[in-house]
Amino acid sequence: MKKVYQIILILTLSLLIVSCDDTITNQDIDNRIIPDANVSFSQHIYPVLQVKCFSCHGNGGYEAGLDLTLRSRFVDGRIVVPGDTLTSILVWRIDRPPRAGFNPMPPEFMPQLTPNQIRGIKIWIAEGALDN
């Protein structure tokens, strides 16, 4: 009888662990619509960066020295200039086509940003790149 309870406990815990998985997939993020105003870093921008950019610019991989895991590491007046999409290097890289002399990001072999995601990032920057 004790063995039956142990098996039930193990199965219950396993189901609990599996059901707590909150991993966001590329498809999940591509289906989210970023609004035309009041773009939130935590709700709209960070999840996009997490899925589309962290494989190279986060989680231990900081290509070109760029870490996108914390807003404070790239909203620096260079990569992202709050309120100014024209001088933000991030916009130069994600726009299609990218600004002359800049390679497109993400690279062609990686999952691409949707037009809605690019527009959303630009709106977030134009609204001041707030930490909201």
C-alpha positions as CSV (number, residue, x, y, z in Angstrom):
1,M,0.0,0.0,0.0
2,K,2.9,2.4,0.8
3,K,4.3,1.8,-2.6
4,V,1.0,2.8,-4.3
5,Y,1.0,6.1,-2.4
6,Q,4.6,6.7,-3.4
7,I,3.7,6.1,-7.1
8,I,0.7,8.4,-6.8
9,L,2.8,11.1,-5.2
10,I,5.4,10.9,-7.9
11,L,2.9,11.0,-10.7
12,T,1.1,14.0,-9.0
13,L,4.3,15.9,-8.6
14,S,5.4,15.1,-12.2
15,L,2.1,16.5,-13.5
16,L,2.4,19.6,-11.3
17,I,5.9,20.3,-12.6
18,V,4.9,19.8,-16.3
19,S,1.8,22.0,-15.9
20,C,3.9,24.8,-14.5
21,D,6.0,25.2,-17.7
22,D,5.5,28.8,-18.8
23,T,8.0,28.7,-21.7
24,I,7.0,31.1,-24.5
25,T,7.5,29.7,-28.0
26,N,8.2,31.5,-31.2
27,Q,4.6,30.8,-32.4
28,D,3.2,32.1,-29.1
29,I,5.1,35.4,-29.4
30,D,4.3,35.8,-33.1
31,N,0.6,35.5,-32.3
32,R,0.7,38.3,-29.7
33,I,-0.4,41.7,-31.0
34,I,1.6,44.7,-29.7
35,P,-0.7,47.7,-29.4
36,D,-0.4,51.0,-31.2
37,A,0.2,52.9,-27.9
38,N,1.2,52.4,-24.3
39,V,3.6,49.6,-25.2
40,S,4.9,47.8,-22.1
41,F,8.4,46.6,-21.8
42,S,7.5,43.7,-19.5
43,Q,4.4,42.6,-21.4
44,H,5.3,43.3,-25.0
45,I,9.0,43.9,-25.6
46,Y,10.8,41.7,-23.2
47,P,9.0,38.5,-24.3
48,V,9.9,39.3,-27.9
49,L,13.6,39.8,-27.0
50,Q,13.5,36.6,-24.9
51,V,12.3,34.4,-27.8
52,K,13.9,36.2,-30.7
53,C,17.2,37.5,-29.4
54,F,18.4,35.8,-26.2
55,S,20.0,32.9,-28.0
56,C,22.7,35.3,-29.1
57,H,22.3,38.3,-26.8
58,G,21.4,36.7,-23.4
59,N,21.6,33.6,-21.3
60,G,25.3,33.5,-21.4
61,G,25.8,34.4,-25.1
62,Y,26.5,38.1,-25.6
63,E,27.4,38.5,-29.3
64,A,29.1,41.8,-30.0
65,G,29.0,42.4,-26.3
66,L,25.3,43.1,-26.3
67,D,23.2,41.8,-23.4
68,L,19.5,42.2,-23.9
69,T,18.4,40.4,-20.7
70,L,18.2,43.6,-18.7
71,R,16.7,46.8,-20.0
72,S,19.4,48.9,-18.2
73,R,22.1,47.1,-20.3
74,F,20.9,48.3,-23.7
75,V,18.8,51.5,-23.0
76,D,22.0,53.4,-22.9
77,G,21.7,56.3,-25.3
78,R,23.4,54.3,-28.0
79,I,21.7,50.9,-28.6
80,V,18.3,52.4,-27.6
81,V,17.9,56.1,-27.3
82,P,14.7,56.7,-25.4
83,G,12.2,58.8,-27.5
84,D,14.4,58.6,-30.6
85,T,13.9,55.7,-33.1
86,L,16.1,57.5,-35.7
87,T,19.3,57.2,-33.7
88,S,18.7,54.0,-31.9
89,I,21.1,51.3,-33.2
90,L,18.6,48.6,-32.3
91,V,16.1,50.1,-34.9
92,W,18.9,50.3,-37.5
93,R,19.4,46.5,-37.1
94,I,15.8,45.2,-36.9
95,D,14.3,47.4,-39.7
96,R,13.9,45.8,-43.1
97,P,16.0,46.6,-44.9
98,P,18.5,47.4,-42.2
99,R,20.3,50.8,-42.3
100,A,23.2,50.8,-44.7
101,G,26.4,49.3,-43.2
102,F,24.5,47.2,-40.6
103,N,23.7,43.5,-40.8
104,P,20.1,42.6,-40.2
105,M,19.1,41.3,-36.8
106,P,18.1,38.6,-36.2
107,P,20.3,36.9,-38.8
108,E,18.5,35.2,-41.6
109,F,18.9,31.7,-40.2
110,M,17.2,32.7,-36.9
111,P,13.4,33.2,-36.3
112,Q,12.6,36.6,-37.7
113,L,10.8,39.5,-36.1
114,T,7.3,40.1,-37.4
115,P,6.3,43.5,-38.8
116,N,4.1,43.9,-35.7
117,Q,7.1,43.2,-33.4
118,I,9.3,45.7,-35.3
119,R,6.6,48.3,-35.1
120,G,6.0,47.6,-31.4
121,I,9.7,48.0,-30.6
122,K,9.8,51.3,-32.4
123,I,6.7,52.5,-30.6
124,W,8.2,51.5,-27.2
125,I,11.3,53.5,-28.0
126,A,9.3,56.5,-29.3
127,E,7.3,56.4,-26.1
128,G,10.5,56.8,-24.1
129,A,11.7,53.1,-23.8
130,L,10.0,53.0,-20.4
131,D,10.7,50.2,-17.8
132,N,7.0,49.3,-17.4
